[in-house]
Amino acid sequence: MTVLVAYRACPHGEAAVRTALEESRRRDLPLQVLVLDEQDPDAGPSAALAAVLGDAAVEIAYRDEHTEPADAILDRADDVGASLVVVGSRKRSSQGTFLMGTTTQRVLLDASVPVLVVKDAYDS
């Protein structure tokens, strides 16, 4: 059992990682980060991701560039036996508030475990 977080280098990706860290500590489960952006796995995590992770012990995996992000998240969740998947979501316009991104929607509909969707900021 593990907490899996899908990460993109953006504010909602960083918010998802912060929330996943809290959830993994609260549940006393290991955390795995799936980096969705195209990055060189040999280069290690980006500076932004490393800053959010701090000294936390996590496993980092990278999406194959030929795999759709939703498929990568769902496959990784199955592979690691995730008990929770955390994804970030950006704010939508008033016309699109009831719609989510295709990746988030697919993960919500097709995941076999609970999915936590995190926004980077909330309106006050």
Secondary structure, DSSP 8 states (H G I E B T S, - for coil): -EEEEEE-SSHHHHHHHHHHHHHHHHHT--EEEEE-S---GGG-S-HHHHHHHTT---EEEE--TTS-HHHHHHHHHHHHTEEEEEEEE----GGGTT---HHHHHHHHH-SS-EEEEES----
